Amino acid sequence: MTKPLILIVDDEAQIQRFLGHALAASGYDTAFAATGQAALAMVASAKPDAMILDLGLPDLNGKAVIENLRARSGLPIIVLSAHDQEMEKIMALDLGANDFITKPFGIGELLARLRAVLRQRAQPTGILRQGGLVIDLPGHTVHLNGQSIHLTPTEFDLLVMLAQNPGRVLTHRQILMQVWGPAHGQDVPYLRVFIGQLRQKIETDPAAPAYIQTEPGVGYRWIAAEA
């Protein structure tokens, strides 16, 4: 069985060595690039299954790498960001990055994020299932533990967007633009109201959500079940 190939894009040799050893020990093949231009060339030649991308590169900004790739590829991208890069992180996610890890980070968290973005590619489009929740996209219905859940059309669209991106951080702007349209791109309080309503309907304990996780200051993440 072919191992997934992960492209590590970072100009720090220490980070490359650390990630290379950790990923190899977890069953992944790795490739490396120290610049944005090298990363883009490597994507074209090596066809990696996912990318771990540092935003601070010596040539192209990491955001430019994401923007370039998203024009032609759905390659899963996990961004490495520093604590003081909050807006950079949000911009990277808005451009199409799948997730982020804040430095310093634990390898366990990174591996979990990596498994999530790799699983995301294989998600079915007709019926979405997680735990007792079943979302029937063609039928436009939702059941929880066998019981029908009534959602408004907007609540259903919001739920589907989240559930179709398991483990991925979706920014407030991404969600608002897709579900409500460009005129509502900044209506974060409006989105919070709908998230609250949705949690009341699908969560056993809305105060300790099992499905919709808040990423403070950034957006929301559908909590992906481990395989």
C-alpha positions in Angstrom: 0.0 0.0 0.0 1.4 3.4 -1.0 2.1 5.8 1.9 0.6 9.3 1.7 3.2 11.8 0.6 3.3 15.0 2.7 5.2 18.1 1.4 6.8 20.1 4.2 7.4 23.7 3.2 9.6 25.5 5.8 12.9 27.3 5.5 14.1 26.1 9.0 16.2 22.9 8.8 15.3 22.0 12.4 11.6 22.1 11.6 12.1 20.0 8.5 14.1 17.4 10.4 11.6 17.3 13.3 8.5 17.0 11.0 10.3 14.5 8.7 11.1 12.1 11.5 7.7 12.4 13.2 5.8 11.9 9.9 8.0 9.0 8.8 7.4 7.3 12.2 3.7 7.7 11.7 3.6 6.0 8.3 4.0 8.9 5.9 6.5 9.6 3.1 7.8 13.2 3.1 9.2 15.7 0.6 10.7 19.1 1.5 10.8 22.6 0.1 12.5 25.7 1.7 10.9 28.4 -0.6 7.5 29.1 -2.0 8.7 28.7 -5.6 10.2 25.3 -4.8 7.0 24.3 -3.1 4.9 25.1 -6.2 7.4 23.2 -8.4 7.3 20.2 -6.1 3.5 20.1 -6.1 3.6 19.8 -9.9 6.3 17.2 -10.0 5.8 15.0 -6.9 2.0 15.2 -6.6 1.9 15.2 -2.8 -1.3 14.2 -0.9 -1.1 17.2 1.5 1.1 20.2 2.4 2.3 21.6 5.7 3.1 25.2 4.9 5.0 27.8 7.0 3.7 31.3 6.2 7.1 33.0 6.7 9.1 32.0 3.6 12.1 33.8 2.2 10.6 34.4 -1.2 6.9 34.1 -1.6 4.6 34.8 1.3 2.8 31.6 2.3 -0.5 33.2 1.4 0.7 33.7 -2.2 1.5 30.0 -2.3 -2.0 29.1 -1.2 -3.6 31.5 -3.6 -1.5 30.1 -6.5 -2.4 26.5 -5.6 -6.1 27.2 -5.1 -6.3 28.4 -8.7 -5.5 24.9 -9.9 -5.5 22.4 -7.1 -7.5 21.1 -4.1 -4.4 19.9 -2.3 -5.0 19.9 1.5 -2.9 22.6 3.2 -2.1 22.9 6.9 -0.6 26.3 7.7 2.1 26.7 10.4 1.6 30.2 12.1 3.2 32.1 15.0 1.1 33.4 17.9 1.3 36.9 16.6 -0.1 36.0 13.2 -3.8 36.0 13.9 -4.8 38.1 10.9 -2.4 36.3 8.7 -3.9 33.0 9.8 -7.4 34.2 9.0 -6.3 35.5 5.6 -4.7 32.1 4.8 -7.9 30.2 5.7 -10.0 32.6 3.7 -7.7 32.0 0.7 -8.3 28.3 1.0 -6.0 26.7 3.6 -7.7 23.7 5.2 -6.3 24.2 8.8 -3.7 25.8 10.9 -1.3 24.9 13.7 0.1 27.6 15.9 3.8 27.4 16.8 5.0 25.9 19.1 2.9 22.9 18.5 2.6 19.3 19.6 3.1 16.5 17.1 0.0 14.7 18.3 -2.2 17.7 17.3 -0.5 18.1 14.0 -1.0 14.4 13.1 -4.7 14.6 14.1 -5.1 17.7 11.8 -3.3 15.8 9.0 -5.6 12.8 9.3 -8.6 15.0 9.2 -7.6 16.8 6.0 -6.7 13.5 4.3 -10.1 12.0 5.3 -11.9 15.1 4.0 -11.1 14.2 0.4 -13.0 10.9 0.8 -16.2 12.3 2.3 -19.4 11.0 0.5 -21.6 13.7 -1.0 -25.0 12.1 -0.7 -25.4 10.9 2.9 -23.2 12.4 5.7 -23.0 10.4 8.9 -21.3 11.0 12.2 -22.3 9.4 15.5 -26.1 9.5 15.7 -26.4 12.4 13.2 -27.4 11.6 9.6 -27.7 14.3 7.0 -29.4 13.4 3.7 -28.3 16.0 1.1 -30.6 15.0 -1.8 -33.6 14.5 0.6 -32.8 17.7 2.5 -33.4 15.9 5.9 -31.6 15.5 9.2 -32.0 12.7 11.7 -30.4 12.5 15.2 -30.5 9.1 16.9 -33.3 8.1 14.6 -35.4 11.2 15.3 -36.2 13.7 12.6 -34.7 17.2 13.3 -36.5 20.2 11.8 -34.1 22.8 10.4 -34.8 26.0 8.4 -33.3 26.1 4.9 -30.6 28.4 6.2 -29.8 26.2 9.2 -29.6 23.2 6.8 -27.2 25.0 4.4 -25.0 26.0 7.4 -25.0 22.4 8.8 -24.1 20.9 5.4 -21.2 23.4 4.8 -19.7 22.5 8.2 -20.3 18.7 7.9 -18.8 18.6 4.4 -15.6 20.0 5.8 -14.8 17.7 8.7 -11.8 18.8 10.8 -11.4 21.9 8.7 -11.5 25.4 10.2 -14.0 27.6 8.3 -13.6 31.3 8.9 -16.6 33.5 9.8 -16.2 35.2 6.3 -16.1 31.9 4.4 -19.3 30.7 6.0 -21.1 34.0 5.7 -20.1 34.4 2.1 -21.2 30.9 1.1 -24.5 30.6 3.1 -25.7 34.2 3.1 -23.8 35.8 0.2 -21.3 38.7 -0.2 -23.6 41.3 1.4 -23.3 39.5 4.7 -19.5 38.8 4.7 -19.0 40.7 7.9 -22.1 39.8 9.9 -20.4 37.7 12.5 -23.0 38.3 15.3 -25.7 37.1 12.9 -23.7 33.9 12.3 -23.3 33.3 16.0 -27.0 33.4 16.4 -27.5 30.7 13.8 -24.7 28.5 15.2 -26.4 28.8 18.6 -29.7 27.7 17.1 -28.1 24.8 15.3 -26.4 23.6 18.4 -29.7 23.6 20.3 -31.1 21.3 17.7 -28.2 18.8 17.1 -26.1 18.9 20.3 -26.8 16.8 23.3 -25.2 19.5 25.4 -24.9 22.8 23.5 -22.5 24.2 26.1 -20.1 21.3 25.4 -20.6 20.7 21.7 -19.7 17.3 20.1 -20.1 18.5 16.5 -19.5 22.3 16.1 -16.4 23.6 17.8 -15.7 27.3 18.1 -12.2 28.6 17.0 -12.1 31.9 19.0 -11.6 34.9 16.8 -11.5 32.8 13.6 -14.6 30.7 12.9 -15.9 27.1 13.4 -14.7 23.6 13.0 -16.8 20.5 12.4 -15.3 17.9 14.9 -14.2 15.0 12.7 -14.6 11.5 14.2 -11.5 9.5 14.2 -11.5 6.5 11.9 
